[in-house]
Amino acid sequence: MSEVFPGALSPVADYFKVLSEVSRLQVLCCLKSGAKNVTEIIALTGLGQANVSKHLKVLTQAGIVKRTPEGVSVIYEIADPICLRLCELVCDRLAERLEEQTQQLQSLKPLATASKRF
């Protein structure tokens, strides 16, 4: 991201804003296994119909999800698979940080045990 003008970063920030909502991430995780209609997404996420519809609209407007009318139903699927990769990268990094913190805490245990003796 070298030599990027601040104005060019606004769309990047907007993309991450779309991904910063837990319910939208739930919807994306649900769609990871394939295209689904709203009823299927509701059943898998446990979210309400209005909530799912609202988040699908945001994801569709952002170009992350695409909608395809099929008769009286609409099918949703991931249009931009990079969003899944971004989520995987973040999850992997968070797991690494948690492991590092766990190791640091484990290294402090002997100190805590020794201080109880005094």
N, C-alpha and C positions, 0 to 999 in steps of 0.2 A: 504494500500500500504506500510505497514511497512516491513522492511528488503528486499526491492527490490533493486537489483543491477542496477546501471545507464544504463548499456548495455541492460537490459531487458525493459527499458522504451522507447527505440527507436521505437518498433512497436506500442506502445501506442500513441506516438507523431505522427507517420505516420497515424494512424487511425483518429486522430483529425484533421490532415492536410487535409485529404480527406473531412471531414465534415466542413472545414472552408471556403468553397467557396459558395457564395450565390446561384449561378446557380445550383450547385449540390443539395443544400437544396431545391430549387424549384422543381427539378426533384423528389427528395425523397417525398416531400409533394404531388406531383402529383401521385406517385405510392402508397401512403398510402391507397388510396381507392381501389386498386387492380391492377392487371397486365395490361400493356398497350404496344402498339407498338410505334415506334418513331413518327409517324404521330400524334397520339393522344397526346403524351407528348408535341410535338411542339405546337399543338393547345391549350393545357391547360396552358402551361408556357409562350407562346409568344416568346420563344427563337428560334434562327435559327437552321436549320437542322445540320449544321456542329458543332455548339456549343453543341447541345443536344447529338450528337453522341460522341463527345470528352468526355463529362462529364459521359455519360453512360459507356464508356470504363474505365475511372478511377474508377467509382463505382463498376464495375464488377471485375476489377483487385483486388480491395480491399476486395472483397467478400461480399460487402454490398448489391449488386444487382446481380441477376442472369438473364441470357438470355436463351431463349428457341426458337430455330428456329421453325417456323410454316409455311410451304410452302415457299413462297417468302418473307415472313415477319419474323421479330424477335420480340418476346414478352419479355418484361422486367418486373421483379417484385422484391420486396424487399426480399433478402435472409437472412438478418441479422436484425430482428426486434428490436434488442437492440438499433440500431441507432435512431429509432423513440422515444424510451424511453429517450435516452440521450437528444435529442432535446426538448422533453417535460419538462424534469428536468431543462434544461437551461432556457427555456421560463418561466416556473413557477418561477424560482429564479429571473429572470430579472423583472417580474411583481411585485414580492415582494419588490425588491429594488426600483422600480419606485413608488410604494405605500408609502414606507418609506420616500423617498425624497419628495413626494407630501405633506405628513403630516408635514415634517420638514419645508417646505416652507409655509404651512398654519400657522404654529406656529409663523413664523416671520412676518406675515402680520400685526398683531397689533403693532409690533415694528416699521414697516415702516410707518404706519398711524400716530403713535405718533410722529415720527421724523419730519413729514411734518408740524406739528403744530409749531415747533420751528423755 
